[in-house]
Amino acid sequence: MKALLPALLLSLSTLAAAPASASQITIDFEHTPGADGVLGTADDVAVTNTSMQPLGDQFAALGLTFTRGTLFQSSFYDGNPANHFISSTAPVAVLANGVTGISIDSYSYWNATLIGYDINGNAIGSTQLVNPDAGSGPLKGTLALTGAQAFYGFSVVADMPSHILNLDNLVLTSADQVSDVPEPSAAALLGIGLLAGSLSLRTRNGKRG
């Protein structure tokens, strides 16, 4: 039993240190959710082949609504003439459920800044992709924000309000929440305490015998 204790403690400690699992929603703007409200299933609806269309509630089933932004169809972004991507001045989106991570790809002629907002609309985080050749050549890169405080909205802005940004492949990450079930760290610490207590009692009883 004594030899088993270090192994059990190590196993439980590893569980205690493990981060909470997270779920992701990836939006490439080629499909919108179907009747099941989930992307990546058989009933997804292909985005209309229109050169330009306003962004709004196309992704509302996912808890994502754009209050500003334009969806564009062009070969500019990746060489595919059927590709859809955001091409807009300062797109803005709100989220029905908070997320802990937001990332989006940019292929723009200008500096791009991703700003995350809390449930009250206050900016609580930002990150910038700097184009060293701003105004002359496009720069491809990824803007990513993570935080302990949940984001309930975001915007992507250029240095000037009139500058257009080209954005694609939006990823929203949220921590999974399971009610009435202890988190791994809490469960592991509880297990360590119970194991230590049990072994201590067994040792005392052994000495008495």
C-alpha positions as a printed NumPy array, in Angstrom:
array([[  0.   ,   0.   ,   0.   ],
       [  2.888,   2.331,   0.806],
       [  4.305,   1.808,  -2.7  ],
       [  0.935,   2.615,  -4.234],
       [  0.594,   5.971,  -2.442],
       [  3.166,   7.983,  -4.492],
       [  1.678,   6.75 ,  -7.769],
       [ -1.856,   7.626,  -6.699],
       [ -0.805,  11.028,  -5.438],
       [  1.045,  11.744,  -8.692],
       [ -1.963,  10.701, -10.756],
       [ -4.373,  12.839,  -8.755],
       [ -1.982,  15.804,  -8.755],
       [ -1.769,  15.61 , -12.539],
       [ -5.551,  15.658, -12.728],
       [ -5.621,  18.649, -10.406],
       [ -3.282,  20.559, -12.683],
       [ -5.211,  19.727, -15.865],
       [ -7.035,  22.727, -17.384],
       [-10.795,  22.751, -17.856],
       [-11.841,  21.477, -21.254],
       [-12.982,  23.984, -23.846],
       [-15.273,  23.916, -26.853],
       [-14.793,  25.804, -30.09 ],
       [-17.005,  27.131, -32.856],
       [-15.216,  27.72 , -36.16 ],
       [-16.905,  29.914, -38.763],
       [-15.396,  30.071, -42.249],
       [-18.38 ,  32.046, -43.616],
       [-19.095,  29.378, -46.25 ],
       [-22.096,  27.908, -44.415],
       [-24.668,  28.963, -41.839],
       [-26.355,  26.627, -39.333],
       [-29.379,  24.651, -40.489],
       [-32.423,  23.641, -38.454],
       [-30.305,  21.933, -35.8  ],
       [-28.521,  25.205, -35.002],
       [-25.082,  23.596, -35.29 ],
       [-22.322,  24.114, -37.836],
       [-20.633,  21.135, -39.437],
       [-23.72 ,  18.942, -39.791],
       [-25.639,  17.686, -42.79 ],
       [-28.264,  20.437, -42.748],
       [-25.809,  23.361, -42.966],
       [-26.895,  26.002, -45.461],
       [-24.404,  27.257, -48.04 ],
       [-23.895,  31.017, -48.051],
       [-25.479,  32.671, -51.078],
       [-23.176,  33.299, -54.02 ],
       [-23.503,  37.047, -53.928],
       [-20.558,  39.37 , -54.378],
       [-21.549,  41.46 , -51.373],
       [-24.137,  41.046, -48.618],
       [-24.643,  42.563, -45.157],
       [-23.771,  40.562, -42.077],
       [-26.498,  40.321, -39.461],
       [-28.225,  37.369, -37.851],
       [-26.965,  34.628, -40.188],
       [-25.188,  33.002, -37.227],
       [-27.712,  33.871, -34.515],
       [-28.339,  30.161, -33.873],
       [-24.736,  30.013, -32.625],
       [-25.294,  32.986, -30.323],
       [-23.442,  35.333, -32.68 ],
       [-25.026,  38.413, -34.262],
       [-23.257,  41.032, -36.318],
       [-24.453,  44.593, -35.846],
       [-22.063,  45.868, -38.485],
       [-20.141,  44.222, -41.288],
       [-20.242,  43.093, -44.907],
       [-19.625,  39.642, -46.35 ],
       [-17.773,  39.586, -49.657],
       [-17.235,  36.87 , -52.275],
       [-13.964,  37.08 , -54.19 ],
       [-10.741,  35.261, -55.064],
       [ -8.719,  37.944, -53.257],
       [ -8.359,  36.16 , -49.932],
       [ -7.217,  32.688, -50.932],
       [ -7.444,  32.501, -54.72 ],
       [-10.835,  30.779, -54.668],
       [-13.452,  32.911, -56.465],
       [-16.211,  31.236, -54.426],
       [-14.618,  32.129, -51.071],
       [-16.657,  34.263, -48.653],
       [-14.966,  36.522, -46.129],
       [-15.637,  39.728, -44.23 ],
       [-14.564,  42.792, -46.189],
       [-15.715,  45.765, -44.224],
       [-14.935,  48.83 , -42.19 ],
       [-14.928,  47.892, -38.493],
       [-17.185,  44.823, -38.246],
       [-18.93 ,  44.529, -34.869],
       [-20.496,  41.429, -33.302],
       [-22.323,  40.591, -30.076],
       [-22.408,  37.202, -28.35 ],
       [-25.361,  35.74 , -26.48 ],
       [-22.989,  33.611, -24.402],
       [-19.614,  34.725, -23.149],
       [-16.458,  33.208, -24.625],
       [-12.926,  33.038, -23.271],
       [-11.194,  33.214, -26.632],
       [-11.665,  34.939, -29.985],
       [ -9.45 ,  34.606, -33.041],
       [ -9.837,  35.702, -36.641],
       [ -7.554,  35.714, -39.68 ],
       [ -6.759,  38.97 , -41.453],
       [ -5.475,  39.65 , -44.963],
       [ -5.546,  43.403, -45.041],
       [ -3.683,  46.431, -46.305],
       [ -3.955,  48.138, -42.928],
       [ -3.14 ,  47.559, -39.28 ],
       [ -5.958,  45.544, -37.708],
       [ -6.982,  45.62 , -34.033],
       [ -9.266,  43.039, -32.426],
       [-11.129,  44.423, -29.394],
       [-13.102,  42.279, -26.932],
       [-15.961,  43.643, -24.806],
       [-17.569,  42.517, -21.57 ],
       [-21.302,  42.051, -21.027],
       [-21.687,  45.802, -20.416],
       [-19.919,  46.786, -23.623],
       [-16.681,  47.823, -21.938],
       [-13.431,  47.032, -23.762],
       [-11.516,  44.443, -21.697],
       [ -8.843,  43.299, -24.13 ],
       [ -7.261,  44.041, -27.475],
       [ -4.536,  42.822, -29.795],
       [ -3.109,  44.343, -32.969],
       [ -1.671,  42.944, -36.18 ],
       [  0.756,  45.543, -37.522],
       [  1.304,  45.713, -41.272],
       [  4.814,  47.105, -41.9  ],
       [  3.75 ,  47.898, -45.462],
       [  0.415,  49.46 , -44.535],
       [ -1.431,  50.96 , -47.47 ],
       [  0.88 ,  49.381, -50.049],
       [  0.595,  45.615, -49.599],
       [ -1.657,  43.179, -47.742],
       [ -0.439,  41.28 , -44.666],
       [ -1.81 ,  37.854, -43.735],
       [ -1.919,  36.924, -40.06 ],
       [ -4.131,  35.986, -37.124],
       [ -5.585,  38.17 , -34.389],
       [ -6.241,  36.28 , -31.135],
       [ -7.608,  37.27 , -27.735],
       [ -7.948,  35.164, -24.588],
       [ -8.967,  36.205, -21.104],
       [-10.209,  35.008, -17.742],
       [-13.125,  37.434, -18.036],
       [-15.724,  36.466, -20.629],
       [-16.073,  38.362, -23.894],
       [-19.641,  39.179, -24.959],
       [-18.757,  41.072, -28.094],
       [-15.924,  42.089, -30.357],
       [-14.954,  44.427, -33.144],
       [-12.058,  44.597, -35.583],
       [-10.898,  48.09 , -36.476],
       [ -8.297,  49.694, -38.721],
       [ -6.315,  52.838, -37.929],
       [ -8.766,  54.962, -39.924],
       [-12.571,  54.497, -39.86 ],
       [-12.736,  54.447, -43.663],
       [-10.178,  51.648, -44.082],
       [-11.506,  48.245, -45.126],
       [-10.288,  45.046, -43.455],
       [-10.494,  41.547, -44.951],
       [-11.196,  38.863, -42.341],
       [-11.932,  35.14 , -42.368],
       [-11.973,  31.977, -40.23 ],
       [-13.481,  33.191, -36.972],
       [-12.948,  30.893, -33.976],
       [-14.84 ,  31.325, -30.693],
       [-13.653,  29.361, -27.66 ],
       [-15.668,  28.851, -24.49 ],
       [-14.906,  26.89 , -21.33 ],
       [-17.232,  23.918, -20.887],
       [-19.463,  24.154, -17.843],
       [-21.102,  21.105, -16.239],
       [-23.439,  21.824, -13.339],
       [-23.366,  19.793, -10.118],
       [-20.112,  18.078, -11.115],
       [-16.869,  19.106,  -9.362],
       [-14.177,  20.56 , -11.599],
       [-11.173,  18.239, -12.15 ],
       [ -9.007,  20.238,  -9.76 ],
       [-11.6  ,  20.163,  -6.972],
       [-12.305,  16.47 ,  -7.457],
       [ -8.598,  15.644,  -7.483],
       [ -7.846,  17.602,  -4.328],
       [-10.783,  15.957,  -2.606],
       [ -9.47 ,  12.561,  -3.722],
       [ -5.999,  13.332,  -2.389],
       [ -7.449,  14.332,   0.975],
       [ -9.614,  11.224,   1.261],
       [ -6.744,   8.953,   0.222],
       [ -4.335,  10.509,   2.711],
       [ -6.915,  10.286,   5.482],
       [ -7.675,   6.647,   4.705],
       [ -4.002,   5.662,   4.668],
       [ -3.339,   7.543,   7.899],
       [ -6.193,   5.722,   9.608],
       [ -4.997,   2.378,   8.241],
       [ -1.457,   3.065,   9.521],
       [ -2.697,   3.92 ,  13.011],
       [ -4.88 ,   0.843,  13.118],
       [ -1.919,  -1.278,  11.962],
       [  0.29 ,   0.051,  14.745],
       [ -2.402,  -0.66 ,  17.307],
       [ -2.647,  -4.26 ,  16.05 ]])
